[in-house]
Amino acid sequence: MKVEVLKDDGLYGEFILKNSNPAFANAWRRAMKSLVPVLAVDYVDFYMNSSFLYDEVIAHRIGLIPLKTDLDKFNLQNECVCGGEGCPNCQVSLRLNVEGPRTVYSGDFVSDDPETEPVFDSIPIIELYKGQQLMLEAVARLGFGREHAKFQPVSVCVYRILADVKIKDSCSSCLKCVEICPKNVFTVENNTVVVEDGFSCTLCRDCLRVCEENAIEISETDDFHFKVESVGQMNVREVAKRALEALKSKAEEMNTLMDEL
């Protein structure tokens, strides 16, 4: 297998997984969504809330704020030396103390760890009116996407099977395939239909239904086009790499279990 990167700006990436199969491609996709841990607020202690929203509603909004995550710096709570009680090695506190009138944003949080802060400063949390105050402490920990959506490092993670499109010599250049193709895969050169952009083919096979000479051949390849968008806790490359490491760890664990049988 081989990976060819097409686009990567940190938050969004496109790449091709070559010489693979649907089982592995889907396992990698699922691993990126559910097996890569990230930081998210797990519980909130409210000291003052005179706003018009209940504590639970505000806590839910805060929990969905993405936090910058350095996986080399924090431990999972069930693997930490504190035994899950909570310590600087497995959790971080973010404090907030704001009085109205004003809108409270994610950038108003003050973190115990300067490197662990909201990815975006402009996420609105609540609007406070004159005389209202919000004072709280939010505690974040590492978690997996299978626990809650707030722990997912990606918002979009999809793939499609790439197609191999060919035109036979029996083509009469009726142009029906050119007209019906929604992705402009075909074009006309010197009065002959040719494949211009086979990469964009989505395997809808509309062209096969209108071709009277059966002059078009479409088959699935062993290549997969991935599109991944990070929520911001870490870049796309790191998410993809960590997901592969998680799959490798699970495979090794399965081999160990099989050897013990």
Secondary structure, DSSP 8 states (H G I E B T S, - for coil): -EEEEEEE-SSEEEEEEES--HHHHHHHHHHHHHSS-EEEEEEEEEEEE-SSS-HHHHHHHHHTS-B---TTT---GGGSTTTTS--TTTEEEEEEEEESSEEEEGGG-EESSTTS-BS-TT-EEEEE-TT-EEEEEEEEEEE-TTT-GGG-SEEEEEEEEEEEEEE-TT-----HHHHH-TT--EEEETTEEEES-GGG--S--HHHHH-TT--EEEEEEEEEEEEEEE-SSS-HHHHHHHHHHHHHHHHHHHHHHHHH-
